[in-house]
Structures are given as structure tokens and as C-alpha cells.
Amino acid sequence: MANIQSGRIWLLPDDVDTDVILAVRHLFLPTAEERARHALENLIPNFATDVIAGDVIVAGKNFGCGSSREYAPEALYDCGISCIVAKSFARIFYRNAINIGISLVENADIQDECEDGDLITVDHENRNIETGGRRYEMPKVPKHLEEIFKAGGLVNYHRKRNALSKEGGK
């Protein structure tokens, strides 16, 4: 994960569930890239074709509610979404997204104060977000989650830890 992520905002409402993120009928497509072509298609039909790598979703409360399927955050990641800022996240979605390397930020104000297509910069190093000429502080996350974000997901995090262990480091 880059320390600074910049892109356009895709503004989404409250309670976007995993079936809206990736409909059940697309779960058994053979590749992640094919599934990603259908991300958010029932909410934003042109999302998968118009999203640009680095774009950021800004959403309301309870983002990712519904089932526990990890294909939902994977589809967003494979479309190029670099970060999701929401008022709150469903617990299982939050963990699944972290595991694959999407950075997540909880913020109660940004969704109400921005517009679809606005530019946003998420600065993980300095713990702030800028959009629309405003700056917002990012909440602190536990150190182990920060390390997973920085490693680019749980698998990469464990690979790095195992490599250090083999070298005698910590």
C-alpha cells in the first residue's frame, strides 16, 4: 500500500451490501478479473468500465453488510479501488478487505461533504484525508492492522514476517 493514495471519489450510500458489490450470479466466474467486471453493476452500471486505478469509494454506514464472501472486496480491489472511506464497515467485510490489501478508513463526515467525482487524497503517513479543500483526521488503527495494510494484505504480511524469521530478525 502506498502511503499516499489519490483518486476520484465514487460516492455510495448507506448499507451497500456484498450482493450489491458483487451479485451472487457472478460468484462462480472463473477468474477474479471476470468477477471484477461486474462490481457494483446493479448500483452503478458503468462502474467497472469507468473506474480508474487509485480511485476511492466514499460511503455511508454499514458498508459491506450482508454475506461474508470475500469476493466482494476482491472485486473492488481488482477494479483498482485503492481505499474505501466509510462512516462504518460491516465487521466481516472490514476484515476481508484488510486481508486482501484494501486500505479502509472510518470517517463520519466526508460522505456528507463531498461529491461524486471529487478528488481525494488519503495520506496514511500523516493520518489525514483531503478533499474539497477540507482536511480530515484519520483515526488510529491497531498496529498489526497498519502493518497488514502496509504489506499489501495478509498473505504479503506473513511472507515478510516469515522471511524475517528465517533471517533471524523479528
URQUI-V20749 format. One record per residue. RES is the residue in one letter. PHI is phi in whole degrees, 0 to 359 (NA if undefined). NEAR is the number of other C-alpha atoms within 8 Angstrom. D_LAST is the distance of its C-alpha to the last C-alpha in whole Angstrom. Layout:
BEGIN
res & phi & near & d_last
RES & PHI & NEAR & D_LAST
RES & PHI & NEAR & D_LAST
END
This chain:
BEGIN
res & phi & near & d_last
M & NA & 9 & 21
A & 285 & 5 & 23
N & 292 & 8 & 23
I & 235 & 9 & 26
Q & 239 & 11 & 28
S & 229 & 11 & 32
G & 181 & 12 & 35
R & 275 & 12 & 38
I & 271 & 14 & 38
W & 252 & 10 & 39
L & 273 & 11 & 41
L & 237 & 9 & 41
P & 278 & 8 & 42
D & 291 & 9 & 41
D & 57 & 10 & 40
V & 283 & 12 & 39
D & 265 & 11 & 39
T & 296 & 14 & 37
D & 289 & 10 & 40
V & 283 & 11 & 41
I & 296 & 15 & 38
L & 212 & 16 & 39
A & 298 & 12 & 42
V & 307 & 6 & 42
R & 297 & 5 & 44
H & 257 & 9 & 41
L & 296 & 9 & 39
F & 257 & 5 & 40
L & 295 & 8 & 40
P & 291 & 6 & 38
T & 229 & 6 & 36
A & 298 & 10 & 34
E & 296 & 9 & 36
E & 293 & 9 & 39
R & 296 & 14 & 38
A & 299 & 13 & 36
R & 296 & 10 & 40
H & 247 & 12 & 41
A & 299 & 15 & 39
L & 56 & 12 & 41
E & 296 & 13 & 44
N & 281 & 7 & 46
L & 261 & 6 & 45
I & 227 & 7 & 45
P & 307 & 8 & 47
N & 264 & 7 & 46
F & 306 & 10 & 42
A & 297 & 13 & 40
T & 272 & 6 & 43
D & 260 & 6 & 42
V & 294 & 10 & 39
I & 245 & 9 & 37
A & 309 & 9 & 33
G & 105 & 12 & 32
D & 298 & 15 & 34
V & 233 & 15 & 33
I & 272 & 13 & 35
V & 241 & 13 & 36
A & 226 & 14 & 37
G & 272 & 14 & 39
K & 284 & 11 & 38
N & 62 & 13 & 36
F & 295 & 16 & 35
G & 85 & 14 & 34
C & 294 & 13 & 36
G & 106 & 8 & 38
S & 285 & 7 & 36
S & 266 & 7 & 33
R & 295 & 7 & 33
E & 280 & 9 & 30
Y & 294 & 8 & 32
A & 295 & 13 & 33
P & 294 & 13 & 30
E & 298 & 12 & 30
A & 297 & 17 & 33
L & 294 & 12 & 33
Y & 299 & 11 & 29
D & 290 & 10 & 31
C & 282 & 14 & 34
G & 114 & 11 & 32
I & 296 & 16 & 31
S & 263 & 12 & 28
C & 202 & 13 & 29
I & 235 & 13 & 31
V & 250 & 12 & 32
A & 217 & 18 & 34
K & 297 & 14 & 35
S & 198 & 11 & 33
F & 239 & 13 & 32
A & 293 & 11 & 32
R & 303 & 7 & 29
I & 289 & 7 & 29
F & 301 & 15 & 29
Y & 306 & 11 & 27
R & 291 & 8 & 24
N & 298 & 10 & 25
A & 294 & 14 & 26
I & 300 & 15 & 22
N & 300 & 11 & 21
I & 265 & 13 & 23
G & 105 & 13 & 22
I & 276 & 17 & 25
S & 280 & 11 & 24
L & 235 & 11 & 26
V & 225 & 10 & 28
E & 266 & 11 & 30
N & 208 & 11 & 33
A & 279 & 9 & 36
D & 252 & 7 & 39
I & 302 & 9 & 38
Q & 303 & 13 & 40
D & 283 & 5 & 43
E & 241 & 6 & 43
C & 231 & 9 & 42
E & 234 & 8 & 44
D & 303 & 8 & 43
G & 91 & 8 & 43
D & 302 & 10 & 42
L & 274 & 10 & 39
I & 221 & 13 & 35
T & 234 & 11 & 32
V & 250 & 11 & 29
D & 253 & 11 & 27
H & 289 & 8 & 23
E & 296 & 6 & 22
N & 266 & 5 & 25
R & 59 & 11 & 26
N & 214 & 11 & 29
I & 233 & 12 & 32
E & 236 & 11 & 35
T & 199 & 11 & 38
G & 58 & 8 & 42
G & 76 & 5 & 41
R & 248 & 6 & 39
R & 241 & 8 & 36
Y & 235 & 8 & 34
E & 281 & 7 & 31
M & 265 & 10 & 28
P & 290 & 8 & 27
K & 286 & 5 & 23
V & 247 & 6 & 21
P & 304 & 6 & 18
K & 305 & 6 & 15
H & 295 & 6 & 14
L & 289 & 9 & 17
E & 302 & 9 & 17
E & 294 & 9 & 13
I & 294 & 15 & 15
F & 304 & 13 & 18
K & 297 & 10 & 16
A & 283 & 12 & 15
G & 90 & 12 & 19
G & 124 & 14 & 19
L & 294 & 12 & 17
V & 297 & 8 & 17
N & 297 & 10 & 15
Y & 302 & 12 & 13
H & 291 & 8 & 12
R & 299 & 8 & 13
K & 294 & 9 & 10
R & 296 & 9 & 7
N & 294 & 8 & 9
A & 297 & 8 & 9
L & 295 & 10 & 6
S & 297 & 9 & 6
K & 294 & 7 & 9
E & 275 & 6 & 9
G & 91 & 6 & 7
G & 269 & 6 & 4
K & 244 & 5 & 0
END
